Each structure stands twice: as C-alpha cells, then as structure tokens.
Amino acid sequence: MTRNLVLGGALTALFLAAALLSYVWTPHDTEAMQIANRLQPPSAAHWLGTDHFGRDILSMIMVGARTSIAVALVAVGIGMGAGVPLGLAAAARHGGWLDEAIMRMNDLVFAFPSLVIAILITAILGPGATNAIIAIGIFNIPVFARLSRGAALSLWKREFILAARVAGKTAPRISAEHILPNIANLLIVQGTIQFSLGILAEAGLSYVGLGAQPPIPSWGRMLADAQTMVALAPHVAIMPGLAIVLMVLGLNLLGDGLRDRLDPRLRVVRA
C-alpha cells in the first residue's frame, strides 16, 4: 500500500538524516561526561535525557544511528554482491555440480540461527564494527543466493531466454542482461528486509559486547548499559529501544510498500 511506502520511507529517511547530520553536528559531545547531570529526565537542555555518565541521549542515538546503518548497509552489500552471482550461477547450471554445491552450502549456513553464527564469528575474530559487518554479511550471502536462484529458475524457460540462447549468448551474459534486470525488484525488496535484520543483528552483537566498541555509540550498547537502571531511569533504556523499533518498523513498511509497488501481481486495480 502507498501508506506503508510513505510511512516507511519517512521513518527511514528520518534516521538516515539524523545519521548524516551527526557527522557535522550533534546537540552535545557524545564523549563529554558530566557526572553531575547523570540520569537526567528529558528536558529543554537534553530532549531525551542523559545516561549514567551524563551524556546526551539524543546525541548518542544520532551517532548510534550512523553506526547501525553503516554496519547493516555494508553487510547487505556484501550479501547481495556475493549471493546474487552465486544464485544466478546455480540457476544457470541447474541440476549440475555447481548448483548442488552452492545449495548445500546454503543449507549448512541456514542450519544455524543467524545471530548464533554472528556471535560465533565475532567471538573468533574479536569484537568490533568491522568484524560485525563480516559476520552479518556472511549470513546474508545464502539469503540472496537462494532468492536469486529461485527467481532465475522461473525465467530460464521463458521464450525470451530461449531466444537469447539461440542467438548464441552465453549463460553469464544471459544472466547479466536478461535475468538480473527481471529479478531486480525482488532483490530490492529483500534488501530492505535484510537491512532491518542487519540493524537488529548489529544491536544484538553490541548488546553482548561484540559489536562497535566504546567510545563509539551503539544502540545495542546503550541498552546493555541501561539494563541495570530501568527502575531508576527508564528513559535510558526506552529511548534507544524505541529508536531500534522505529528504524526496523520503517524498513519493514518500506519493504512492504516497495513490494506492492514493484510487483504487478500485488497491485490493486482501482476502478
């Protein structure tokens, strides 16, 4: 529905704007600790209050949005950049050894929960935003590989693909020139969904101490620091939690709206 597209786009744009703005301006310095102002409720000076170190929560959320979006965006790029070619190659060699090898590797990755794999990889490589990107990106690869393979298989028997094969085009060229443009809408929608899952995964890794490390603000780290102060100052946990919820909600609504807009089978015919 158009409503989902507009609302999802507005929420996503709001956090993207906050992340970009944080590069040049934040209401307060995120590294400045003011113990005298610790755990202050929302006020004119600090719109979302302060944390246990007296840091401005709004500023922390703005910079944390930058961290979460960067990690999720690069991780989705890794998954799409590696997964789509693998899926197209598997579809082009359907039933062959390459198809079988790619699908069995996908099954192996899907056999374990994504967050468990991410925790395992970051525990081996060490905590940090870069390793979080690698961990989340690795799980995204089979997601895009399976999606692109399934979508491509339905096209390989179509008449225009048969015509391209008769014209002497190779399988890689057909995949690039004919298959990929026809499944781009599916990949875009799936990309928004994986983007939201990447936000959650980054927050989860930071929550357990395996994501972005201090002094870099992170929504998951903010929740972890606030868990012992919920009764004393609930806003310290509510604000970053609400940021995660709104960001993920916005991306999911955006994905639903794009699916309805790009997939002709789901469009509502109005009289």
N, C-alpha and C positions, 0 to 999 in steps of 0.2 A: 504494500500500500504506500501511496505517496506520503501519508502521515508518518510512517515508520522511517522512510528515507529522509524526510525533513528533520524529524526529531533526532534520529541517529546521527545525521550529518552535523546538526547544531551542537550536540554534546561532544562529538569527536573533534569538531573544529574548535570548541571552547578549550579543550585540553591541549590541542596542538598549539593554539595561540598562546596559552599560558606557558607551555614548554619553550616556545620560541622567544617569548618575552623575557623568560628567566635568563637568557644569555646576556641580555643588556640591562635588565632591571628587575629587582625584587623589592618588596616593601622594606625588608630588613636583611641584614647579612646573615646567611644561614650558618656561618661558622662562629658568629659572635654569641658567646654565652653570657647571660645576665641572670645569675642565680637569684638575685633579689626579685626578679619578675617571673620566677618559675611557676608553672601550673596556673597561670592567669586565665580566667574565662574570656570568651570573646568580648572585645571592647572596641572603641574607636581607634585606639592605638594598635591593637592586634585583632584584626577582624575575626580570626578563627582561634584566638587564644595563643598561649605559649606552652611549650613542653617542659619536661622536668629539668632541662638545662636553661630555660628562659628563652629559647629560640622561637622565633615567629613561625607558627604552624603553616600559615598561608604561604610564606616564602619557601618552607620546606616542601610543601605539596607541589609548588610550581617547579622547583628544581627536581623533585622526585618524578614528576610527570616526564621531564626530559629524559631521565634515566630509564624509566619503564618503557617509554615509547621507542627510544633508541635501541634498547635490547630486543624488544619484540619485533621491531621493524627489520632489523638486520637478520634476526633469526628466521623470520618468514622469508626474507630474501634468499637466505641460504637454502631453506627447504624448497622454495619454488625453483631456484636456479639449478639445483641438483636433481630434485624429484621429477620435475616435468620432463626433462630429456630422458631420464630413465624410464618413465612411464610411456613416453612416445616410442622409445626403442623397443620396449617389451611388447607394445601393441603391434609394431611393425613386424616383429618376429614371433607372432602369436603361436604358441604351441612348441616353440623351439627351446633350446637350452638356455638362451639368454632370458627369455620370458620366464622360464621356470626358476632360474637363479634369482632374478630380481623379486619375483613374488615370494619366494621362500625367505629371502632376507627381510622383506616387509613383514611377513608373518612372525619372524623372530623378534622384530622390534615391537610389534603390536602385542606380543605375548606378555609384555610387562607394562605396568602403568607408566604413563609419560613422566609424571612427577618423580617416580622412583628412579627412572633412568636418568633424569636430570640431576637428581641428588647424587646418584652414584658417580656420574661423570664429573660433576663439580667437586665431589669429595676426593676423587683421584687426581684431578688436575689442579685442585686448590680453589679457594673462594675468589670471587671477583667478577666484574661485569663481563669481561671478555670470555671467561670460561662458561658463564651463564648463557651467553649468546651461542657458544658452540653446543652446549647441552640441549638447549631448546631447538636450535637449528637441526640437529641430528634427528630429533623425533619428527620434525616437520617434513623431512625428506620422504619417508614412506607414505605420508598422508597425500602429498601431491603426486607421488608416483602412482599410487593406486587410483586416484581420481582421474589423472590424465590418461592412464591406460584404459580404464573403463569407458571413458568418454570417447577415446580414439577408436576403440574396437567397434563401436557402433557406426563409425564413419567409414571404416576401411572397405565396407561392402557397398557403399553408395556409388551411384553412377558416375559422379564427377571424379571420384578417386580412381575408379576403373579406367576412365578416360585419360587421367594423368599417367597411369601405369602404361597404357597402350602408347601414349606419346613418348615413352622412354624415360620418364623421370624416375630417379632412384627413390628408395624408401625414405632416406633422410630429407631429401628435397620435398617430397610429398608431405612429410610430417611438418616441415617448417612453413611451406607455402599454403597448404590446404587444411591440414588437421589443426594446427595450433590456432589459427585465426577463428576457427569454428568452435573451439572449446575455451576461448579466452574469457567468455562471460562466466563460465563455471569456475575458472581459476581465480577470477577477481572476487567472486562471492566467497569462495573458500579461503582466499587470502584474508578477508576481513574477519572471518571466524577464527582462523589461526592467529591473527593479530590479537584478538581478545584473549584467546587462550595463552598467548605469549605474555600478555600483561599479568595474567593470573599466575603463570609459572614463574615469572621474574619476582613477583611479590612473595610467592611461596618460598623460593630459594633465599631471598633476602630475609624472610622471616626466621628461617633456621640458620642464618648466618653464612650462607654460601653464595649470596648474590653480591651486589655492589657493597663495598666496604666503606666504613666511616673514614673521612668525614663526608663522603658523597651521600646526600639524602636519598632515601628509597622508601616507597610506601610500605613495603613489607617490613623493613627495619623499623619504621615508625610504629607499626602495630606491635612488633615484638617488644620494643622499649616501653610501650604503653600498657601492656597486659597486666602489669602489677599495680597500675594506678587507675584502673577503670572505676573503682568505687570512689576514689578521691577526686579525680578529674576526668570524667567520662569523655569530655570533648577531645582529649588527647588521642583516644582510640577511635572515636566516632568520625572525626574529620578525615584521616587517611583511609579508613574503611569505606566511607561514603565516596571518596574520590575513586577508589577501585571499582565500586559498584556502578557508579555513573559512567566511568570510562568503558567498562565491559558492556554495560547496557547499551551505551551509544553505539559501540561497534557491532553488537548483535542486531540492533534495529537497523543500522546502516546496511548490514549484510542482507537482512530480510528485504529491505527496500530495493537494494540492487538486484536481488534475485527476482523480485516481482517485476522490476523494470526491464531487466535484460532477457529474461526467459519468456518468449512469446506464449508458451503454453500456460503460463500463470497470469497472464494479463487479463484483466476483467474487461469484457466488451461492454461498453456503455451505450445505451440506446441514444 
